[in-house]
Amino acid sequence: MITIKITDRSIRMNGHACRKSPDGIDRVCTAVSALTCNLINSLEDLTGDRIRVETASGMTVIEWEDLSDGGKLLIDSWFLGLQCLARNTIAYSLSK
């Protein structure tokens, strides 16, 4: 299970989805990783916000002092993407 903790100065993610398909690919983990990688790149490249990032297998920490309105919008967008992914994953599991 992937756990995510969001505070006013950080995002902390731990774990793996552990939902491999028959071909051995964990598409949920892949999708969460892609959304999170895009968030990090967008915060670094599209805002003047200073962030600190630490990543390892099954772990990501993003920290900041202050976020611009643009940075806050990017995090909101990332969170909406995660919510959509969670809804679709649950719906797919129930339909099997």
N, C-alpha and C positions, 0 to 999 in steps of 0.2 A: 504494500500500500504506500502511496505517496502522501506525505503529510506536508502541508504548507502553512507557515505562520507568517502573517503580515503584520508589521507594526508601523508606527509613524516614521521609522528610520531604517527599516530593513524588510527583506523577504528572506525566509529560511525554508528550504525544501529538503526533505530527506526521503529516502526509500525508492522502491521500484514498483511499478504497477503489477508485475508478475502475471501478465495476461498474454503469454505467447500464443500465437496462432499456430496451426499445424505446420506452417512452414518455418517455425522457430523465431519469427519476428514479433517483438513486443511493440505493437503499433501505438499503444497508449503511451508508453514511455517515450517512444520516438516523437509523438506529437507534443507531449509536454516539453521535451527537450528542445524541439524546434521553436515552440512559442517562447520559451525562456531565453534561448540564444538570440532570437529576434529582439526580445525586450532589451537584453544587455547591449546588443549592437545599436539599437535605436537610441537608447539613453546616451550611449557614448558618442554616436555620430550625428544625432539630430537635435540634441540639446546641449547647453553649456553646463549641464549638471555634472558634478564630480561624484563618481560612484566607486566603491571598492567591491570587487567580485572575487569570490573563491569558489572553485568547482572541483569536484572529484566524482568518482562513480557513485551515483545515488545521492549526491549532496550538492546543493548550490546555495550560496549566501550572497545577497546583494545588499550593500549598505550605503547610506548617504547621510549627509548633514542636512541639506536643504534641497528640495525639489522645485523646479520651475513648474508653472502650470502645464507646460508641454510634457514634462516628465511625469506628472501626476496623470495626465491623459493617457500616456503610453502604458502606465501601470494599470489603469482602469481597463484599457483595451486588452491587455494581456489577461487580466482576470476574467473578462467576458469570454475570451477564447477558452480558458480553462473550464469555465462553467458550461459552455456549449459542449466541450469534449466530454465532461462528466455526464451530462444529460444523455448524450448520444451513446456513451459507453453503457450506461445503465439500461437504456432502451434496447440496445443490441443484446445485452445479456438476458433480458427478460423475454426477448423474442425467440431465443434458442430453445 
